[in-house]
């Protein structure tokens, strides 16, 4: 039977190598400061949009780590409603979404308030409004009891389970949590980011609830990070990065909880993960700026309310491909109306029809010149083989292979241009490759070419 750190006589007197962590901590704090400064310079509207996206990702990914997938629009709408943000039509949210959003916003927006038993019980009750975890009834809004048996983290099939960790017994919880609250709410001279790493480890080691410990631990982490920054504004998602790196997360936690009280490895991993979360904020920033540029370019277009609603859904992140049936569902209109709206958006250069046709016809948003180059690339590559057969006479197999590869090579050039963020996209790059395609006998769809040309001209 392994010994866990909470069983050691000097628990919870954590220690770590300050010298080893000095450089990575300085780098993370520098990155943190630059990110906050950059976001503060965006202006109120863009900053609010970046915060909305970051909080949405945090809620979604924290739940995904536990195997629960929430509806993105419900989460986004719930956050916007609670923050008083106007994002147009708000999707009604179910109790599961409202609960996790309520917890996350209380942790981040009320970060200076003390962490208390009452507060954590409220978070736990919000996470489990029915008093059940799945089909199982659990103790809600209170510490787990001895009736639930040992709290173990296990994996593997029934009968061959592997125990990764066993938490302190239920009888220890009141005293353990009082110690954690006193430390978290007190002044102890520890760097605030290091405090966030410690708070996360300490809480998940105690594991005080029957379920929901991971989500609450991540909320406490966000609360501690908000304290480290002195602002409720969130511009990155630690949970998103933990979701990406969860194998390393669980392995590092297990080694730490089965080791001694030297937690240098855990803090080092936490700092590295946080640094990568800051880097991930660049994706959120790019998305926000892309959306702003799109509406700057299309602000004068006569789009109806249905079209604006669907386009905003695409700009906010849309799972899968847009089809006329999905459009009709999102806009709450008939298939005929959806088809007319889509046709109009294609004429305006907002949407481009994807290569596959028939009943599987789908459409992509052309929000930037990069989108335009990518859409043309997909069309060219999809039609390369068929186009290789065209010509005044039947090509030989060798000629066909050669022509197919020529078309695909040009398609790949379009893709490389689209993905090269360092090089500005120019109409000349587009026109020269289009001319080469025409000379070889491949003529991309006229409406796609028009949409691409409009997007490129708008970007100049």
Secondary structure, DSSP 8 states (H G I E B T S, - for coil): ----GGGSTTTT--B--HHHHHHHHHHHHHHHHHHHHHHHTT-HHHHHHHHHHHHHHHHHHHHHHTT----HHHHHHHHHHHHT---SS-----HHHHHHHHHHHHHHHTTTS---HHHHHHHHHHHTTTSEETTEE---SS---GGG---EEEESSTTS-EEEEE---GGGHHHHHHHHHHHHHS-----HHHHHHHHHHHHHHH--SSS-HHHHHHHHHHHHHHHHHT-S---S-HHHHHHHTHHHHHHHHHHHHTS-SB-HHHHHHHHHHHHHHHHHHHHHHHHHHHHHHHHHHHTTS---HHHHHHHHHHHH--SS-B-HHHHHHHHT--HHHHHHHHHHHHHTTSEEE-S--GGG--EEE--SHHHHHHHHHHHHHHHHHHHTT-SSS---HHHHHHHHHHHHHHHHHHHHHHH-TTS---HHHHHHHHHHHHHHT----HHHHHHHHHHHHHH-
